[in-house]
Amino acid sequence: QVKLVESGGGLVQAGGSLRLSCAASGGSFSFGGMAWHRQAPGKQREWVAHIRSTGTTTYADSVKGRFTISRDNAKNTMYLQMNSLKPEDTGVYYCYKEQGALWGQGTQVTVSS
């Protein structure tokens, strides 16, 4: 059974940057798409970015041009580079693996104004 563990969250000022990681263990990582989602306080979880096994990426309009999703299959790890952070980016960030419909436990990102 594959397990996903996010890390890299924290508190940052508006305009700053963070890099999130999602490490997979216990099974195959290379196959299938993966994604980042986030959930702000009092709001529904929303999709942020997606990466196919081929490396093709797509982004939500709210993060396009500021966030970059990537994956290193050799390291069984997916990343989310977040630049020019805004207070509205605050929330718990989750990684998701399509194969097996797996979620990580989430990592908190807080952007202060």
C-alpha positions as CSV (number, residue, x, y, z in Angstrom):
1,Q,0.0,0.0,0.0
2,V,1.4,3.3,-1.1
3,K,1.6,6.0,1.6
4,L,1.9,9.7,0.9
5,V,3.5,12.2,3.3
6,E,3.6,15.9,2.7
7,S,6.2,18.3,4.1
8,G,7.5,21.8,3.6
9,G,4.6,23.9,4.9
10,G,5.0,26.8,7.2
11,L,4.4,30.5,7.9
12,V,5.6,33.0,5.3
13,Q,5.0,36.6,4.5
14,A,3.1,37.7,1.4
15,G,5.3,37.7,-1.6
16,G,7.5,34.9,-0.2
17,S,8.0,31.3,-1.4
18,L,7.7,27.8,-0.1
19,R,8.4,24.4,-1.6
20,L,6.2,21.5,-0.7
21,S,7.2,17.9,-1.0
22,C,5.1,14.7,-1.3
23,A,7.0,11.6,-0.6
24,A,5.6,8.2,-1.5
25,S,6.5,4.9,0.1
26,G,5.4,1.4,-0.1
27,G,4.7,1.0,-3.7
28,S,4.9,2.2,-7.3
29,F,5.1,5.9,-7.8
30,S,5.9,6.3,-11.5
31,F,2.5,5.4,-12.9
32,G,-0.5,7.7,-13.1
33,G,-1.2,11.3,-12.5
34,M,-0.7,13.2,-9.3
35,A,-2.1,16.4,-8.0
36,W,-2.0,19.0,-5.2
37,H,-5.2,20.2,-3.6
38,R,-5.8,22.7,-0.8
39,Q,-8.4,23.5,1.7
40,A,-8.8,27.0,3.3
41,P,-10.5,27.4,6.7
42,G,-14.3,27.1,6.2
43,K,-14.0,26.3,2.5
44,Q,-14.2,23.1,0.4
45,R,-11.1,21.4,-0.8
46,E,-10.0,22.7,-4.2
47,W,-7.7,21.5,-6.9
48,V,-4.4,23.4,-7.3
49,A,-2.2,21.6,-9.9
50,H,-1.9,18.3,-11.7
51,I,1.0,16.4,-13.3
52,R,0.7,13.4,-15.6
53,S,3.2,10.5,-15.6
54,T,4.5,12.1,-18.8
55,G,5.2,15.3,-17.0
56,T,2.5,17.4,-18.6
57,T,1.1,19.9,-16.1
58,T,-2.0,21.9,-15.6
59,Y,-2.9,24.6,-13.0
60,A,-5.8,26.3,-11.4
61,D,-6.2,29.9,-12.7
62,S,-5.6,31.2,-9.2
63,V,-2.0,29.9,-9.1
64,K,-1.0,29.9,-12.7
65,G,2.3,31.7,-13.2
66,R,3.1,31.5,-9.5
67,F,3.2,27.8,-8.7
68,T,5.1,25.0,-10.3
69,I,4.4,21.3,-9.9
70,S,7.0,18.7,-10.6
71,R,7.9,15.1,-9.9
72,D,11.0,13.0,-9.5
73,N,10.1,9.4,-10.1
74,A,13.5,8.2,-9.1
75,K,13.0,9.8,-5.7
76,N,9.3,8.9,-5.4
77,T,8.6,12.5,-4.7
78,M,6.4,15.2,-6.1
79,Y,6.9,18.9,-5.4
80,L,5.0,22.2,-5.5
81,Q,7.1,25.3,-5.7
82,M,5.0,28.2,-4.6
83,N,6.2,31.8,-5.4
84,S,4.7,35.2,-4.9
85,L,2.5,33.8,-2.2
86,K,-0.7,35.6,-1.2
87,P,-2.8,35.5,2.0
88,E,-5.5,33.7,0.0
89,D,-3.1,30.8,-0.6
90,T,-3.4,30.0,3.1
91,G,-4.7,26.5,3.8
92,V,-3.9,22.8,4.2
93,Y,-2.2,21.4,1.1
94,Y,-2.8,17.8,0.2
95,C,-1.1,15.6,-2.4
96,Y,-3.2,13.1,-4.3
97,K,-2.3,10.0,-6.3
98,E,-4.8,9.0,-9.0
99,Q,-3.7,5.4,-8.9
100,G,-5.4,4.1,-5.8
101,A,-7.1,7.4,-5.1
102,L,-4.7,8.1,-2.3
103,W,-4.4,11.3,-0.2
104,G,-1.7,12.4,2.1
105,Q,-2.3,13.8,5.6
106,G,-1.7,17.5,4.5
107,T,0.7,20.2,5.4
108,Q,-0.3,23.7,6.6
109,V,0.6,26.8,4.7
110,T,0.0,30.2,6.2
111,V,0.7,33.4,4.4
112,S,0.6,36.6,6.4
113,S,-0.2,40.0,5.0
